[in-house]
Amino acid sequence: MFEQELAQRRTGRRPSAKKVMDERTVYEVLSLVAEIPAGRVATYGQIARLCGRERHARMVGSILRRAGLYGDFPCHRVVNHAGRTAPGWAEQRRLLEAEGVRFKDNGMVDLERFQWDC
């Protein structure tokens, strides 16, 4: 970490999240995401709590954005606390519907029926 701080001071740029993120945390999050069964969804906050990192939902989102670097994970099964899908990822809804997940009239996942009970 010290080397990264020195590099930041020299260049004036912050290191990328990819370099700063603890690999163990990344795999812990991705392992949990891999356990979400088809036809169910989890929230970013739910995954953070299961990792013992309550209030770190944004960290989970950052990890999921880079999940492709680590393998193939069902990231489409993770939504926000209200059941909203990720902005700019229209395919997410299609993937969830193909697994039987239903959406309410307001376009959000019906969490009462489809949230993963882990």
N, C-alpha and C positions, 0 to 999 in steps of 0.2 A: 504494500500500500504506500509506503514511503516513496518508492521510486515513481509511482503514479503522481503523487503530490508534487514531486520535483519537476516532472515532465509538464505538469499543469502550469507551474510557475514559469517555466521557460517559454512555453508556447502561448500561455494565456488562455488556453482552451481546457474545458473540463474533459476528463476521460469519458469514453462512451460507457453507457450502462452495462453493455456486454462485458467490459473488462472489470467493472467494479462489482458486479453481481456475484455473490457467493455461489459457486457451482453446486454445493450441497443443497442450498435453498432452492435453486432452479430445479434440481431433480426431485426434491421433495414435493414441490408444487406440481410438476408434470406427472409424477407418480399418482398423485391424488386425482388429477384430471383424467388420467388413464382409467381410473376406477369408476368414473361416472357411467352408469349403465345407459345403453341406448334407450331413448324414449324418456330420459330424465335430464334435468338441468341443475346446475349449481350456480351460486352467485360468486362473484369475485371475493366478497367478504366471507362467505362460507368457506371457501378454499383457504383464505388467510387464517381463519379461526382454527381450521383443522390442522394447519401447520404450526399452530401455537404463536401466530403473529397477528393477533387481533388488531384491527384498524390499519392493516396494510393491504387493503384491496387494490390500491393502485400498483403496488409492487407485483401483485399477481397479474394484473393487466400487462405490465411491462414484460414479464416473463412470457406470457402467452403470445405477445407480439413477436417474440423471437423463438418461439417453440420449434419452428422448422429447422433451426440450427441443431437441434438435439434429437430429432426423429419425427415420427408421425403420431400426433396426439389429437384426441377429439375435442379440440379447443372450441368448436362450435357449440358445445354443451355448457358453456359458461356465459352467463348473462349478468346484467347489473342487478342491484337490489330490488328494482321495480319490475324486472323481467324484460327489460329493453335489450335488444340485440346490439352488437357493436356497430357504431356508426361507420358507414362506408364499406360494409361487408354484407351486401345484399344476399349472397349465397348462404349465409348463416341461417336465415329463416327457412330457406328451401331444404337445407340439410336437416334441420330440426323437424320440419313437417314430414319429411320422408321417414323419420323415425317414430312418427305418431304424436309428436308434441303439438298441442293445439295453442292457438293464440286467441286472446280476447279481442273484442271489437276495437279496442284502442291500439292494437298492434303489438301488445306485450304478451310474453309467455304467461300462461295461467300458472303462477307459482304454487298456488294452493293444490293444484292437481298434479303438477309435473316436477316440482322441486325434489331433488334427490334427498331421501331420508337416510342419512348415513349415521 
